[in-house]
Amino acid sequence: MKLRPEDCLPEDAERAMLVGRAWVPGDHPGPSPVIIRGADVVDISDTFPTMSELLNTESIEKKMDDLNGTKIGVIDSLLENSAWHSQDKKHPYLLAPVDLQAVKACGVTFAQSMLERVIEERAKGDPSAAQGIRNDIQKVIGLDLESIIPGSSEAEQLKEVLIKKDMWSQYLEVGIGPDAEVFTKAQPMSVMGIGAQIGILEKSEWNNPEPEITLAVNARGKILGATLGNDVNLRDIEGRSALLLGKAKDNNASAAIGPFIRLFDENFSLDDVRMAELSLTVRGLDQFTLHGRSSMSKISRDVADLVDETIGRHHQYPDGFCLMTGTLFAPSEDRDKIGGGFTHKVGDLVQISTPTLGALVNEVELSENIQPWDFGAGALMKNLAARGLL
């Protein structure tokens, strides 16, 4: 794993407002919010001890130019030191660019992935049954679901037709019904950053990455910027029952976000998010390579609507939240045997990228074998107090 600025930063990084977090060594080593100034990585924890406080500051995007801090290194060295296998904890390295924020995710926001969820459900977690079910469903439903507006009268009519054909599913309900699926993906402080390992359960035999645009939203519901996310998914476990969503989605190191949050400004806006084209590459130690894409232009619910489904009078997030917006990507390419589909193997290198946000790179390991998560919100408060930042 080689992490270089030319590969991991936005192609127009010199024009981008990039904020993130880094682990900073010292007498009381701990995480600090950072900003990128040219090639320099600047620690701004003296002004903003947490990313939550930074993003909840009124009109923070207008104050970035005047923000000062302490240089802790150059981006080349921090990226290089973020690769977990060669990490030197005596020097700074990058973390996920969120801390106290809730980590939420949306499911079934693209027609193609919606069909894959239906297939998982009907296959009851058995990957060998997936292709036959896929063929049967597409014969009945077709691929016209992309033109259906969720919650519309056309969607209700389609629902009636599919119920009569015994083809209705709870995944179709959230895919084309009036209410989006929004769930808690991970706990605050538990998300992995660029270069870290990401986890799958040892018992899972059918799983995949989910490349997603991830929105940074403050406590007032304002979308401030975006980054990349990997909503690692255990397809066999969720396929057995949707009630196992927590087991399929929230495990040690099962979420990655980064490398930085790019704040909106005159060079980057929500419309750029709406038109983003994500690329995914998985390279295995077995020489297997998987390529995929996810086009935000094909999403069935606008990203602003997904945020409205998450926060409002019905639910508040005083520390803000980040929202994974779903993926078009659902791999069906065979890896080991015909009809077996794709699943991860330990050692897979996963890269998710788009020109405006850079690249998020992680390596797959079993959740049970990754270093246990032991630095939560309480540890953060104690650390900040010891550093005189509270």
C-alpha positions in Angstrom: 0.0 0.0 0.0 1.6 3.2 -1.2 -0.4 6.4 -0.3 0.8 9.4 -2.4 -0.8 12.9 -2.6 -1.2 12.6 -6.4 -3.3 9.5 -5.9 -5.2 10.3 -2.7 -6.0 14.0 -2.9 -8.5 15.7 -5.1 -7.2 16.4 -8.6 -7.6 20.2 -7.9 -6.3 19.9 -4.3 -4.7 23.4 -4.5 -8.2 24.8 -4.8 -9.9 22.6 -2.3 -10.8 23.4 1.4 -9.8 20.1 3.0 -10.3 19.3 6.7 -9.6 16.1 8.5 -8.0 14.5 11.6 -4.6 13.2 12.4 -3.0 11.3 15.3 -0.4 13.7 16.8 2.4 12.2 19.0 3.8 14.0 22.0 3.5 14.0 25.8 -0.2 13.2 25.5 -0.6 11.7 22.0 -4.1 12.0 20.6 -6.3 13.0 17.7 -6.5 16.6 16.3 -8.5 18.3 13.6 -6.2 19.4 10.8 -6.4 21.5 7.6 -4.3 21.3 4.5 -2.3 24.4 3.5 -0.4 23.8 0.3 1.7 20.8 1.2 1.5 21.4 4.9 -0.8 19.6 7.4 -1.8 22.1 10.2 -3.1 21.1 13.6 -6.0 23.4 14.6 -6.9 21.7 17.9 -6.0 24.9 19.9 -9.0 26.6 18.2 -11.2 23.5 17.5 -10.5 20.5 19.7 -12.9 18.3 17.8 -14.2 18.0 14.2 -17.7 18.2 15.6 -17.0 21.7 17.0 -15.3 22.8 13.8 -18.2 21.8 11.6 -20.8 23.1 14.0 -19.3 26.6 13.9 -21.5 29.1 12.1 -20.3 29.8 8.6 -17.0 27.8 9.1 -16.4 27.7 5.4 -16.0 31.5 5.4 -13.5 31.4 8.2 -11.1 28.8 6.8 -8.7 31.3 5.3 -8.1 33.0 8.7 -7.7 29.7 10.6 -4.2 29.2 12.1 -2.5 26.3 13.8 0.6 24.3 14.2 2.3 22.6 11.3 2.8 18.9 12.1 4.2 17.7 8.8 3.7 17.6 5.1 0.9 15.7 3.4 3.4 13.3 1.7 4.8 12.1 5.0 1.4 11.8 6.8 -0.1 9.8 3.9 2.9 7.5 3.8 2.7 7.0 7.5 -1.1 6.2 7.4 -0.5 2.8 5.7 -1.2 0.5 8.7 1.5 -2.1 7.9 4.4 0.5 8.0 2.9 3.0 10.5 5.4 4.7 12.9 3.3 5.9 15.9 6.2 8.3 16.8 5.1 10.4 13.8 1.7 11.8 12.8 -0.7 9.9 10.6 -4.2 10.4 9.2 -7.5 9.3 10.9 -11.1 9.3 9.7 -12.2 13.0 9.3 -15.0 12.6 11.9 -15.1 12.2 15.6 -18.2 12.8 17.8 -20.6 12.9 14.8 -23.1 10.1 14.4 -22.3 7.8 11.5 -25.4 7.1 9.5 -26.0 5.4 6.2 -28.7 5.1 3.6 -29.6 1.8 1.9 -31.3 0.9 -1.3 -31.0 4.3 -2.9 -30.1 2.9 -6.4 -32.3 0.7 -8.5 -29.5 -1.8 -9.3 -28.4 -2.3 -5.7 -32.1 -2.5 -4.7 -32.5 -5.5 -6.9 -29.4 -7.1 -5.4 -30.9 -6.6 -1.9 -34.0 -8.4 -3.1 -31.8 -11.2 -4.5 -30.0 -11.5 -1.1 -33.3 -11.8 0.6 -34.6 -14.5 -1.6 -31.3 -16.4 -1.7 -31.4 -16.3 2.2 -27.7 -15.6 2.2 -26.6 -18.3 -0.2 -24.4 -16.8 -3.0 -24.7 -19.9 -5.2 -28.4 -19.3 -5.6 -28.1 -15.6 -6.5 -27.6 -15.8 -10.3 -30.7 -17.9 -10.9 -32.8 -15.6 -8.7 -31.3 -12.5 -10.4 -32.4 -13.8 -13.8 -36.0 -14.6 -12.6 -36.4 -11.2 -10.9 -35.2 -9.3 -13.9 -37.6 -11.1 -16.2 -40.5 -10.0 -14.0 -39.4 -6.5 -12.9 -37.0 -5.5 -15.7 -34.7 -2.6 -15.2 -37.3 0.2 -15.5 -37.1 0.9 -11.8 -34.6 3.6 -12.4 -37.4 5.8 -13.8 -39.6 5.3 -10.8 -39.8 8.2 -8.3 -39.9 6.9 -4.8 -43.3 7.5 -3.1 -45.0 8.5 -6.4 -48.3 7.2 -7.7 -46.4 5.2 -10.3 -44.4 3.6 -7.5 -47.7 2.7 -5.7 -49.1 1.2 -8.9 -45.9 -0.9 -9.4 -46.2 -2.1 -5.8 -49.7 -3.4 -6.4 -48.5 -5.2 -9.5 -45.5 -6.8 -7.8 -47.6 -7.9 -4.8 -50.0 -9.7 -7.2 -47.0 -11.4 -8.8 -45.7 -12.4 -5.3 -42.5 -10.3 -6.0 -42.8 -7.6 -3.4 -40.0 -7.2 -0.9 -39.1 -5.0 2.1 -36.2 -3.7 0.0 -38.5 -2.5 -2.7 -40.5 -0.8 0.0 -37.6 1.4 1.0 -36.3 1.6 -2.6 -39.5 3.0 -4.2 -41.7 3.6 -1.2 -42.2 7.0 0.5 -39.7 6.5 3.3 -35.9 6.0 2.8 -33.8 3.5 4.7 -31.5 5.4 7.1 -29.6 3.3 9.7 -26.7 3.7 12.1 -23.6 2.4 10.4 -21.1 2.8 13.2 -20.5 4.4 16.6 -18.8 7.8 17.0 -15.0 7.5 17.1 -15.1 4.0 15.6 -14.6 4.7 11.9 -11.4 3.8 10.1 -9.4 6.3 8.0 -7.3 6.1 4.9 -4.6 3.4 5.0 -6.3 1.5 7.9 -7.6 -2.1 7.9 -11.3 -2.6 7.3 -13.1 -5.6 8.8 -15.4 -8.4 7.8 -16.6 -11.1 10.2 -14.9 -14.5 10.1 -18.2 -16.3 9.7 -19.2 -14.3 6.6 -18.8 -16.0 3.3 -20.5 -13.4 1.0 -19.6 -9.8 1.5 -18.4 -6.7 -0.5 -17.3 -3.1 -0.3 -19.8 -0.4 -0.9 -18.3 2.8 -2.3 -20.4 5.8 -1.3 -20.3 9.6 -1.2 -20.5 10.6 2.4 -22.0 13.9 3.4 -20.8 16.0 6.4 -23.8 17.6 8.1 -23.8 19.9 11.1 -26.3 20.0 14.0 -28.5 22.4 12.1 -28.9 20.0 9.2 -26.7 22.0 6.8 -24.6 20.0 4.4 -21.1 21.4 4.6 -19.1 19.1 2.4 -18.4 15.6 1.3 -15.9 12.8 1.5 -15.7 9.1 0.5 -17.0 6.2 2.5 -16.9 2.4 2.4 -20.1 0.9 3.9 -18.7 -2.6 4.2 -21.6 -5.1 3.8 -22.0 -8.7 4.8 -24.5 -9.9 2.2 -25.0 -13.4 3.6 -25.9 -12.2 7.1 -28.3 -9.4 5.9 -29.7 -11.8 3.3 -30.8 -14.3 6.1 -32.9 -11.6 7.7 -33.1 -7.8 7.5 -33.3 -7.9 11.3 -29.6 -8.8 11.2 -28.7 -5.5 9.6 -26.8 -4.4 12.7 -24.7 -7.6 12.6 -24.2 -7.2 8.8 -23.1 -3.6 9.0 -21.7 -2.6 12.4 -18.6 -4.6 13.4 -15.0 -3.8 14.4 -13.5 -1.6 11.6 -16.5 -2.2 9.3 -16.7 1.5 8.2 -14.1 3.7 6.5 -14.3 7.4 5.7 -11.8 9.8 4.2 -9.3 10.9 3.4 -10.5 14.4 4.0 -13.8 16.3 4.1 -13.9 18.7 1.3 -16.0 21.8 2.3 -18.3 23.5 -0.2 -17.1 26.7 -1.7 -17.0 28.4 -5.2 -15.0 25.4 -6.5 -17.0 22.5 -5.1 -20.8 22.3 -4.4 -23.6 20.0 -3.8 -24.2 19.8 -7.5 -20.7 18.3 -7.9 -21.7 15.7 -5.4 -24.9 15.0 -7.4 -22.9 14.3 -10.6 -19.9 12.5 -9.0 -18.7 9.3 -10.6 -17.1 6.9 -8.1 -14.6 4.3 -9.2 -13.8 1.1 -7.2 -10.9 -1.3 -7.5 -10.3 -4.4 -5.4 -7.0 -6.2 -5.8 -6.5 -9.5 -4.1 -3.4 -11.5 -3.0 -4.8 -14.2 -5.4 -4.2 -11.8 -8.3 -8.0 -11.2 -8.7 -9.0 -7.7 -9.7 -12.5 -6.2 -9.5 -13.4 -2.9 -11.1 -16.7 -1.1 -10.4 -18.4 2.3 -10.7 -21.2 4.1 -8.9 -22.8 7.1 -10.6 -24.5 9.6 -8.3 -26.6 10.8 -11.2 -28.5 7.5 -11.0 -29.5 7.8 -7.4 -33.3 7.5 -6.9 -33.6 10.0 -4.0 -31.8 13.4 -4.0 -29.0 13.6 -1.4 -30.6 16.6 0.2 -33.8 14.6 0.6 -31.8 11.9 2.4 -30.5 14.4 4.8 -34.0 15.7 5.5 -35.1 12.1 6.2 -32.3 11.9 8.8 -32.5 15.2 10.7 -35.4 17.4 11.5 -38.1 17.8 14.2 -38.3 14.0 14.3 -34.5 13.5 15.1 -31.7 15.8 16.2 -27.9 15.3 16.1 -26.3 17.9 18.5 -22.8 16.8 17.4 -23.7 16.7 13.7 -23.5 13.6 11.6 -22.0 12.1 8.5 -24.3 10.3 6.0 -23.3 7.6 3.6 -25.7 8.0 0.7 -25.8 4.5 -0.8 -24.2 2.9 -3.8 -25.0 1.7 -7.3 -22.3 -0.9 -7.0 -23.3 -4.5 -6.1 -20.7 -7.0 -7.5 -21.9 -10.2 -9.1 -18.7 -11.1 -10.9 -17.5 -14.6 -10.0 -14.2 -14.9 -8.0 -13.5 -18.5 -7.2 -16.2 -20.5 -9.0 -18.9 -20.1 -11.6 -22.0 -18.9 -9.9 -20.2 -18.1 -6.7 -20.2 -14.4 -7.2 -17.8 -12.0 -5.5 -16.7 -12.0 -1.9 -13.8 -10.4 0.0 -10.6 -12.2 1.0 -8.2 -11.2 3.7 -5.5 -9.0 2.1 -7.8 -7.4 -0.5 -6.8 -3.8 -1.2 -9.8 -1.6 -1.8 -9.6 1.8 -3.4 -12.6 4.1 -3.8 -12.0 7.3 -5.7 -13.5 10.3 -7.5 -11.6 13.3 -9.0 -13.1 15.9 -6.7 -12.5 14.0 -3.4 -9.4 11.9 -4.0 -9.1 8.3 -3.0 -9.9 6.2 0.1 -7.6 3.1 0.3 -7.9 0.3 2.9 -6.9 -3.3 3.3 -9.4 -6.1 4.3 -8.8 -8.2 7.4 -11.1 -10.1 9.7 -12.8 -7.9 12.3 -11.8 -10.3 15.0 -8.1 -9.9 14.1 -8.0 -6.1 13.8 -6.8 -4.1 16.8 -9.9 -3.7 19.1 -11.5 -0.3 19.2 -10.6 1.2 22.6 -10.5 5.0 22.0 -14.1 6.3 22.3 -15.7 9.5 23.3 -14.7 9.2 26.9 -11.1 8.6 26.0 -11.2 11.6 23.7 -12.5 13.9 26.5 -9.7 12.7 28.9 -7.1 13.2 26.2 -8.2 16.7 25.3 -8.3 17.6 29.0 -4.8 16.3 29.5 -3.6 18.4 26.5 -5.3 21.5 28.0 -7.8 21.7 25.2 -11.0 21.6 27.3 
